[in-house]
Amino acid sequence: MAKQTILKERDTGEVMYPHTHASLVQTSDGGNAEDAIDAAKYKLFDDQWTAAGGTVIVSGRVYGLNGVNDLTYQEALAILNYAVRSSNEVYRKLYGAKLRTNIFLFQSFYYYTLDISAFAQTSDLDVVRLAPDNNGECYADGTDSVFTNCRKLKTVLTTIVDYNRGSVPYRWRQAFKGCVLLEDVRIKGLKDSISFADSPLLSLASLQYLVTNAANTSAITVTVHADVYAKLTGDTTNAAASALTADELAQWQALVTTAADKNISFATT
């Protein structure tokens, strides 16, 4: 039997309304109904979260996704809410969202697609996934401002395939503008010049993948941050370049020759 709390008017003592509190209702296992309701709520969410590819670290408190393993329940709930929206406009709705990572969102026909401004202004984004698994690919026909001002973005887990069937100069110019922490991104089939001018931490592996898998038919330029350019040119007066070992510096410099063979040059602003 639930225990009732009788609320009374302070001055007159008149009974206002009897309320039963879930926290005062005992369950058969000795707990209370309030905790049981919370447990059921979190169990339902946990099942949905794991089905979407996430991990439950502490139910109702800590969750993991895409290597981000300190998401709160509220953060995870927000991420899942975005992911279950099935409209073709779902990528546009991520514009400016307060998400640290995401569940892949939208399949068009037989491949995953990337909208022109899918994650622009998503300033809290740390790691992004664009297809269901790490080996997946996401086709990008429009990329003008796809990650503009994602100032915390470090990793793009999915390979981005340049699906532009023609050549549109500067279409990649703003794609990574303001991505000051970007380290890892794989771009396949690049046909036009691209800029990573705001990304001093961009990895050698990212540039090696881009050059190896480029599909340009004319000369293109990869614009990089001054720190990255110093590594490519062996300028050890730059602190970032001087921190490399001789072997590491040699690998960076070797990429310049590889790129030149594919009519790709590097520049800095």
C-alpha positions, 0 to 999 in steps of 0.5 A: 500500500502506498503511503500518502502525504497529506498537504495542508494549508499552512494557516488554516490546516485545510487539506489541499490534496493527498499525494502519493510519492513514487519514492514511498511506494515499496516494491517487492524486492525492497526498493521503491517505485521511483528507482524502479521507474528510473531503472526501466527508463534507463534499461530501455534507453540502454537497449536503444543506445547499444542497438545504435552502436554505442556502449553503456559504461554506467547505465543512466550516467556514462555512455560511449560512442565512436571512442568518446567514452565520457558522454553523459546520459543527457548527451547520449539522449540528444545524440540518439534523438538526432539519429532517429529522425528519418527526414532527408533534411536530417543533416541540415538539422545538425547545423550548429547542434551541441553534439560531441559525436554522432550516430550515422544518419542518412542513406540515399539510394545505395550509399551514404551522402554528405550534405553541403553544410552538414556539420557547419557551426557544430562547435562541440563536435569531437569525432564524427561518423558518416557511415555505419562502420569504420570501413564505410564511405560517404559520398560528397557532392557538395562540400562547401562548408561541411565542417566550417567552424567545427573548432573541436573536431579531431577525427572523421571516422568515415572515408569521404569520397569526392563524388563531384563528377566535374570540376568546381574550383574552390568547392573544398576551400571552406570545408575545414575552415576553423577546424583548429584541432583536426588531426585525422580525415580520409578523403578519396578521389579528390579532384579539386584544390583543398584547404586545411589552412586552419589545422596545424595538427593535421596528420601525415597519414591524412595527407598521405591518404589524400595524395595516394587516392586523389583523382585530379586530372589537372594541377591542384593545390593542398593549402596547409597550416604553416606548421604542417608546411614546415614539416613538409619542407623540412623547416626546423626553425619551426617548433612543430617541425623541429619536434620531429625525429629525422625519420619522421621529417623525412617521411613528411618531405617524401610526400612532397615528391609523391604529390608532385608526381600526381600534379599536386602541390602544397602551399601555406597562407 
